[in-house]
């Protein structure tokens, strides 16, 4: 039961098998306690995964909200758009102002230029319909 290489679920299964297989064992109380600990550990891990997923979903929703409000820095735009499809961009931001063969331009006030502190547009470059880079448009 105390296999350091075993996962929490494997340890729980081993403890449960011991409890069921050896009901008259002098180690039955220890096995039951170990089983409870293993079940608690597994439950805690599952809850932590659920909590982390809820936080991730909330953060993603907040990022989408900020993106739609055009309230992202260029670095945040790069992180947010990386790997998105053209369909994703259409869904979140509508049609671009200009479409090249492998890039789209969204004109207007999308992000702040680091030098001039003026709002500028974005140029989104694609490879096989997926975003590969994001840059500011010329002033």
N, C-alpha and C positions, 0 to 999 in steps of 0.2 A: 504494500500500500504506500509506502514511503519512497516511491521511485522519483528521484529528483528530475529525471528526464521526461516524466509523464506530464501530460497536460492536466489542468484542474479537472476536466471532465473524466479523463482516464483514471485519475486518482479516486474520484467519486465512484466510478463504476467498480473499481477494485475493492474499495471499502464496502460498497453495497453487496458485492459478491461474497465477501468474507462474512458479513453479518448474516446473510441468508444461508451460507454453506456451513457455518460452524456456530449454531445457536447455543450450544452448551459449552463453548470455549471459555476458558478463564479470562481471555482477552476480549470478550464480547463487549464489555462496558467501554474499553479503550477504542474498540473498532467503531462502536456507535458514536462516540464522541468525535472520532476522526471523521466519520461520515458526515456528521452535522457540520463540522468545520469545512469540509470539502464542499458541501452543498451551499454553505454561506458564502464561501470564496467564489464559487461559480455564479451564484446569484448576484454578488457584488460586482463581478466582472461584467455580467450582462447588463446590469443597471448602469454601470459606468459607460458602456458602449452606447446605450440608449441616450444617456445624458449628453455624451459627446456628439452624437448624431443630431440631437435637438439643437445644440449650440451651433453646429455647422450649418444646419438649415436656416436658423435665425440669422446668422452672419451672412449667408448667401442672399437671403431676402433683403437685408439691410443694404448690401452691396448693390443689388439690382435697383433698389430704390434710389440710392445715391447716383448710380449710373444714369438712370432715367432723368434725374434732376440735373445731370451734367456737372456733378460735384466731385469729380475724381481728378487726382493729379495724373500726369502722363504715366508715371510708374504704375499707379493703380489701374489705369486703363489697360496697360500692357498685361498685367496680371489677370485682370478680369476677362479680357477678350481672348487671351491665349487659348488656342485650340477650339474656339467656338466655330460653328459652321456659319455659312452665309445666311441660312434660314434662321439661325439664332439672332443674328444681327437684325434681320428684317422684322422678326417678332418683337424684339426689345426696342428698336430705334427707328423702324421704318426704312423706306428706300433712301439710299445715299443720294447726295446731290450730283455726284459724278461716278460713273462706273468705267474703269479701265479693264484691260484684259485680265489682270491678276490683282487689281486693287480697287478699293472704293474710297471716295472722299466724302466726308461729312463736314460741310462748311459751317461756319458760324462759331458760336461760343461753346466749345466742348471741353476745353481744358485751358489752364493758364500757362502761357509761355514763361519759362523760368527767367529769361533775361528781361523782357519788356513788361512782364506781369499783365499782359493783355490776354483776353480770351481768344483762342484760336481753334481752328477745326482739327479734325483727325484724318489721317490717311491710314487705312487698314489694308494690309497686303495679305494675300491668300496663297496657299499652295494646296492644290486639290480641294478647293472649297473650304479649307480650314484656315483660320487666322494664324499667320506666322510672325507678323510684326505690326506694330502700331507706332505712328510718328505724328508729330505736329505738322499741320499744313503751313505753307509759306504765308507770311503775314500779308 
